[in-house]
Amino acid sequence: MSGNTKQLVLLGSGAREHALATKLRQDGATVHVLPGNAGIPGSVAGISATDFPAIQSFCQEHGIKLIVVGPEAPLAAGVADYFLETDIRVFGPRRQAATLESSKVWSKDFMRRHGIATARAWSYRSDQFAEAQAQAEELAGHVVIKYDGLAAGKGVYVCSSVAEATAALTELRELHEGWFSFLLEEKLTGPEVSLIGLTDGNRIRLLAPAQDHKQLLANDEGPNTGGMGAYCPVPFLDDNSLAAIRTDIIDPTLRGLQSEPFDFVGFLYFGVMLTPSGPKLLEYNVRLGDPEAEVILPALESSLLELIEATLDGNLAQTITRQRPGAFVGVVLASGGYPAAQFPTGFPIHGIGNQGQDTQVFVGGVKAGEQPGELLTNGGRVAVVVAHGPDLPTAIQLAYTETEKVYFQDKYVRPDIGQRPAPLLETSAY
């Protein structure tokens, strides 16, 4: 693979896909991003990531034999199944395997079946709110309520009182019409980490551990978002903690994948909480996290393209993953009003391209302006500024210095990415 130029299609349109496209180009690929956005080079506007016939026509027209999937929606819609009988390979799991992410209830059942360390949970239908309310009251409101389907990272309610649980159940019922299911879990405590790897269902190659910041405001307050920033690696995640996660979560997951009636090939994301009684799995994603991808991919020294091809070829055992030294911090630049359902957009973005050599900007919620090269805000999470430093404090300082160079009206930046107090992991489980 080294030294050869390879063409591929990358599905998606956000900052995660910008980071993926950047890394794959560094690995020697020519990347067509469908549909991409006005700030991602190689974007092909007009072809949706779920318009599989149009994607197939584009691949045939350009002689492309590899599709890499960024977001969850094409996977849940069956993009890997669609191309199964063609000569075009898809890096991403088939629809049934993608249920690990697209259904919280099915995913929890998978965890139970295969002995994976996780929180106690109860599943309910949309005609069982009274039963869910009673269970929440029994747990004194210390519950996490999850809508069963895809919700772009925002279908989760973390509650600390009966009043909060009642409000969450009320909002869930108001947001979703017709029949649906949802999950109620006991609320766990401890720091969260994101572990993402490439897997063929038998082996996995983990990328650098990262930590996301979901809440909108400093000190983990305010509503959940799709993610306000991330950093890697995670200083407090030592070898003993990683060994416990592998034993209690990753290894039984791989054994479970091998016993299920489907094959799994692609990225697999483990959202893990380090509780006083050991690591517990919060959720799976079947793709790279966002904004974790924006720090994990710049941290990866190995060729992502070679890792992807080795996974598809069944040669993952012959690979290793090398990480760049130092720390990587990504700070999301959000539109004012996000994550509300509506907020003003269409504002000109200034200052992208003025960053130093240790900084990258990945754009997501943008569109083209009237002037050549002009970008306008077009979503909640507009861009992610990612800085690399020899250590975490230096990378944090650089990231926030560089965010000041990018400006648009009503820009909002969470001020404490990477600055949570170091957790005390006083437990024999580690």
C-alpha atoms as one frame of an Amber mdcrd trajectory, in Angstrom:
protein
   0.000   0.000   0.000   2.816   2.420   0.853   3.669   4.825  -1.916   0.566
   4.006  -3.962  -2.323   6.357  -4.461  -5.639   4.710  -3.689  -9.069   6.182
  -4.333 -11.855   5.753  -1.810 -15.235   7.160  -0.884 -15.823   8.491   2.613
 -19.445   8.878   3.690 -20.465  11.753   5.955 -20.433  15.513   6.288 -19.144
  16.503   9.719 -15.912  17.410  11.463 -15.299  13.706  12.138 -15.314  13.095
   8.384 -12.986  16.066   7.855 -10.553  14.459  10.320 -10.933  11.059   8.622
 -10.361  12.537   5.173  -7.279  14.422   6.385  -5.731  11.304   7.943  -6.503
   9.062   4.942  -4.954  11.621   2.573  -1.848  11.696   4.740  -1.773   7.911
   4.304  -1.672   8.322   0.521  -5.340   8.037  -0.469  -7.399  10.192  -2.799
 -10.577  10.778  -0.796 -14.011  11.678  -2.188 -16.311  12.792   0.643 -20.022
  12.177   0.019 -21.632  14.598   0.606 -18.989  16.323   2.710 -19.358  20.052
   3.250 -18.071  23.314   1.823 -14.994  23.223   4.070 -13.830  19.653   3.391
 -11.620  19.240   0.308 -12.862  16.556  -2.069 -16.511  16.932  -1.088 -19.159
  15.838  -3.585 -22.271  17.817  -2.734 -25.582  16.378  -3.801 -24.956  12.702
  -3.007 -26.467  11.750   0.325 -24.623   9.286   2.565 -27.743   7.097   2.481
 -28.393   7.260  -1.289 -26.791   3.914  -1.992 -27.575   3.708  -5.747 -26.008
   7.148  -6.296 -22.984   6.142  -4.219 -22.606   2.970  -6.272 -22.801   4.919
  -9.539 -20.148   7.345  -8.309 -17.847   4.473  -7.293 -18.299   2.734 -10.655
 -17.686   5.960 -12.565 -14.400   6.574 -10.711 -13.237   2.976 -10.360 -13.488
   3.086  -6.557 -13.469  -0.193  -4.634 -13.499   1.020  -1.010 -16.084   2.909
   1.034 -15.292   4.116   4.562 -18.326   5.069   6.630 -18.204   8.002   9.043
 -21.641   8.440  10.698 -24.066   5.906  12.085 -27.077   6.586   9.831 -25.754
   4.829   6.662 -24.726   1.827   8.765 -28.144   1.565  10.396 -29.695   1.907
   6.927 -27.658  -1.051   5.650 -24.903   0.403   3.457 -22.662  -2.616   4.061
 -25.525  -4.978   3.146 -26.262  -3.041  -0.042 -22.735  -3.488  -1.411 -22.322
  -7.068  -0.232 -22.794  -8.607  -3.692 -20.592  -6.056  -5.472 -16.811  -5.712
  -5.799 -16.921  -2.563  -3.634 -15.840  -3.153  -0.035 -17.396  -1.239   2.856
 -15.512  -0.549   6.071 -18.373  -0.641   8.527 -20.673  -3.286  10.008 -23.806
  -4.631   8.366 -27.246  -3.466   9.483 -27.829  -6.261  11.999 -24.429  -5.692
  13.615 -25.058  -1.928  13.659 -27.982  -2.634  16.007 -25.334  -2.542  18.736
 -25.669   1.233  18.406 -29.028   1.794  16.756 -30.992   0.010  19.512 -30.096
   0.680  23.148 -32.431  -2.129  24.246 -30.910  -4.714  21.879 -27.424  -3.577
  22.859 -28.147  -4.019  26.568 -29.523  -7.505  25.877 -26.266  -8.301  24.017
 -24.252  -7.180  27.048 -26.308  -9.395  29.348 -26.090 -12.415  27.038 -22.321
 -12.260  26.885 -21.456 -11.372  30.478 -20.179  -7.861  29.792 -19.802  -5.616
  32.830 -22.552  -2.996  32.642 -25.227  -1.231  34.691 -28.501  -2.858  35.703
 -31.265  -1.803  33.335 -34.956  -2.190  32.550 -36.557  -1.818  29.123 -39.998
  -0.292  28.557 -42.408   0.469  25.730 -44.128   3.786  25.128 -47.271   2.474
  26.901 -45.303   1.679  30.081 -44.384   5.116  31.415 -46.106   4.405  34.730
 -43.927   1.332  35.272 -40.804   3.300  34.326 -41.785   6.073  36.728 -42.196
   3.550  39.544 -38.763   2.052  38.859 -37.176   5.518  38.780 -38.766   6.302
  42.148 -37.482   3.009  43.586 -33.955   4.136  42.596 -34.565   7.595  44.137
 -34.287   9.150  40.668 -30.642   8.128  40.251 -31.219   6.779  36.755 -30.166
   7.205  33.139 -32.984   7.171  30.595 -32.133   6.310  26.980 -34.318   6.493
  23.896 -33.966   3.196  22.049 -33.083   4.525  18.587 -30.492   6.847  17.092
 -30.574  10.342  18.548 -27.276  11.920  17.406 -25.776  11.626  20.884 -28.630
  13.561  22.509 -31.210  10.877  23.408 -29.848  10.305  26.918 -31.093  11.832
  30.184 -28.861  11.589  33.258 -30.979  12.129  36.360 -30.126  12.691  40.021
 -33.615  13.055  41.519 -37.159  11.795  41.063 -38.143  15.231  39.745 -35.430
  15.081  37.061 -36.446  11.530  36.090 -40.102  12.573  35.846 -39.188  15.550
  33.671 -37.021  13.333  31.439 -39.804  10.768  30.976 -42.259  13.570  30.184
 -39.924  15.064  27.572 -39.259  11.649  26.052 -42.995  11.063  25.627 -43.490
  14.510  24.065 -40.585  14.189  21.610 -41.502  10.806  20.120 -44.839   9.946
  18.581 -46.273   6.484  18.125 -44.743   3.275  19.447 -41.181   3.290  20.712
 -39.097   1.685  23.413 -36.620   3.062  25.904 -34.176   1.953  28.542 -33.916
   2.923  32.189 -30.549   2.216  33.803 -29.183   2.604  37.289 -26.937   5.656
  37.404 -23.278   4.786  37.851 -20.555   7.090  39.148 -16.975   7.567  38.042
 -14.951   9.079  35.194 -15.865   8.145  31.633 -13.440   7.191  28.877 -13.879
   6.412  25.191 -12.033   3.442  23.729 -12.260   2.959  19.967 -10.689   0.278
  17.841 -10.767  -1.355  14.436 -12.093  -4.897  14.556 -12.885  -7.801  12.254
 -14.966  -9.349  15.020 -12.113 -11.601  16.134  -9.326  -9.174  16.975  -9.250
  -5.488  17.752  -6.609  -2.780  17.414  -7.312   0.003  19.876  -6.572   3.647
  19.139  -5.573   6.153  21.817  -8.025   6.336  24.752  -9.919   9.637  24.800
 -12.297  11.537  27.028 -15.311  13.414  25.672 -17.118  16.358  27.283 -20.834
  15.927  26.605 -22.404  18.677  28.697 -22.733  22.165  27.240 -21.371  24.106
  30.201 -18.257  24.093  32.368 -18.008  21.631  35.261 -20.210  19.157  33.365
 -23.350  21.219  33.801 -26.149  21.999  31.375 -27.801  19.821  28.726 -26.143
  16.954  26.901 -24.800  17.750  23.445 -23.157  15.759  20.678 -19.859  16.618
  22.395 -18.171  19.947  23.192 -14.583  18.724  23.023 -12.238  15.829  23.716
  -8.624  15.015  24.482  -6.272  12.048  24.286  -4.548  10.131  25.687  -6.209
   9.912  29.128  -3.571  10.389  31.869  -5.371   8.470  34.620  -6.086   5.397
  32.470  -3.122   3.243  33.484  -2.159  -0.258  32.372  -4.106  -1.895  35.219
  -7.283  -0.015  34.286  -6.861  -0.942  30.636  -6.315  -4.576  31.567  -9.546
  -4.591  33.596 -11.461  -3.028  30.698 -10.101  -5.629  28.320 -10.963  -8.504
  30.660 -14.432  -7.314  31.707 -15.633  -5.582  28.540 -13.568  -5.892  25.356
 -12.735  -9.608  25.396 -16.302 -10.744  26.197 -17.571  -8.368  23.507 -15.355
 -10.034  20.899 -16.469 -13.478  22.075 -20.055 -12.274  21.818 -19.570 -10.964
  18.283 -18.152 -14.319  17.231 -21.213 -16.165  18.587 -23.861 -13.872  17.054
 -25.350 -14.629  13.613 -23.554 -11.749  11.908 -20.050 -10.600  11.031 -18.672
  -7.343  12.403 -16.063  -5.361  10.472 -15.397  -1.718  11.218 -14.800   0.729
  14.033 -16.145  -0.249  17.450 -16.514   2.315  20.221 -16.719   1.434  23.922
 -18.100   4.129  26.232 -16.760   3.041  29.623 -17.243   4.332  33.160 -14.594
   3.554  35.768 -16.797   2.873  38.798 -15.659   2.005  42.346 -16.584  -1.627
  41.607 -14.666  -1.777  38.317 -15.150  -0.669  34.705 -18.701  -0.775  33.328
 -19.780  -0.451  29.710 -22.199   2.410  29.104 -22.712   2.024  25.367 -21.361
   0.835  22.041 -21.045   2.909  18.910 -20.294   1.216  15.609 -18.241   4.091
  14.231 -15.707   6.654  15.395 -16.930   8.983  18.111 -17.299  12.680  17.417
 -15.447  14.734  18.711 -13.123  11.914  19.843 -12.124  11.166  16.237 -10.797
  14.698  15.838  -8.107  14.058  18.476  -7.590  10.301  18.056  -6.840  10.458
  14.335  -4.155  13.198  14.558  -2.622  11.149  17.400  -2.355   8.036  15.218
   1.094   7.661  13.703   0.301   4.362  11.952  -1.425   4.372   8.570  -5.180
   4.271   9.116  -5.596   3.177   5.497  -3.359   0.157   6.054  -5.239  -0.720
   9.253  -8.569  -0.529   7.409  -7.353  -2.724   4.578  -5.815  -5.228   6.989
  -9.118  -5.435   8.839 -11.032  -6.087   5.619  -8.436  -8.645   4.500  -8.505
 -10.496   7.819  -4.872  -9.560   8.523  -5.414  -7.435  11.613  -3.187  -9.747
  13.667  -0.205  -8.652  11.541  -0.670  -4.953  12.363   0.335  -2.673  15.209
  -0.912   0.784  16.151   1.684   3.443  16.914   0.677   6.725  18.534   2.403
  10.084  18.275   3.896  11.334  21.549   2.304  14.137  23.516  -1.322  15.174
  24.012  -4.100  16.254  21.645  -6.963  18.541  22.654 -10.015  19.365  20.538
 -12.313  22.281  21.390 -15.678  22.558  19.640 -16.785  25.947  18.307 -20.574
  25.885  18.587 -23.383  28.144  17.447 -25.030  30.180  20.173 -28.235  28.450
  21.230 -26.997  24.906  20.533 -28.219  22.237  21.428 -31.726  23.705  21.287
 -33.902  22.586  18.387 -33.544  25.960  16.664 -30.881  28.659  16.725 -29.635
  31.266  14.237 -27.030  30.259  11.631 -25.684  31.668   8.366 -22.984  33.822
   9.958 -19.621  34.287   8.166 -16.693  32.363   9.687 -13.369  34.191   9.909
  -9.866  33.002  10.779  -9.721  29.408   9.601  -6.281  28.957   8.059  -4.516
  31.249  10.522  -3.506  28.441  12.866   0.026  27.358  13.742   1.742  24.142
  12.692   0.633  22.224  15.811  -3.039  23.049  15.244  -5.716  21.789  12.853
  -9.302  22.927  12.295 -11.926  20.392  11.259 -15.219  21.855  10.058 -18.670
  20.348  10.415 -21.720  22.624  10.506 -20.745  24.910   7.629 -21.954  25.885
   4.174 -20.566  27.957   1.321 -21.049  31.715   1.316 -21.461  33.990  -1.683
 -17.780  34.942  -1.842 -15.184  32.403  -3.111 -13.913  30.333  -0.213 -16.310
  31.932   2.262 -17.826  29.645   4.900 -21.012  30.303   6.854 -22.285  28.615
   9.987 -24.813  25.899   9.188 -25.279  23.803  12.308 -24.738  23.437  16.020
 -21.163  22.214  16.113 -19.468  24.412  13.537 -15.816  23.346  13.862 -13.265
  21.693  16.134  -9.879  23.286  16.835  -7.324  20.573  17.642  -3.923  21.339
  19.185  -0.935  19.054  19.801   1.453  19.658  22.668   4.164  17.762  24.558
   1.789  17.408  27.521  -1.881  17.969  28.299  -1.618  21.435  29.942   0.404
  22.766  26.988  -2.038  21.312  24.459  -5.002  22.801  26.353  -3.435  26.257
  26.425  -2.583  26.107  22.733  -6.055  24.877  21.763  -7.778  27.763  23.522
  -5.301  30.294  22.132  -6.023  29.024  18.619  -9.818  29.062  19.087  -9.558
  32.829  19.525  -8.345  33.098  15.924 -11.630  31.701  14.582 -14.631  33.984
  14.889 -18.301  33.992  13.951 -21.307  35.700  15.498 -22.619  34.033  18.679
 -19.660  31.610  18.839 -19.728  29.489  21.990 -16.805  27.505  23.420 -16.950
  25.386  26.561 -14.051  26.752  28.643 -12.755  23.655  30.463 -12.036  20.903
  27.925  -9.402  18.533  29.329  -9.494  20.206  32.728 -11.602  17.900  34.882
  -9.983  17.204  38.268  -7.970  13.979  38.250 -10.242  11.185  39.518  -9.443
   9.078  42.554  -9.599   5.446  41.433  -9.541   3.843  44.891 -10.675   0.338
  44.084  -9.204  -3.114  44.161 -10.652  -3.722  40.674  -7.657  -1.923  39.191
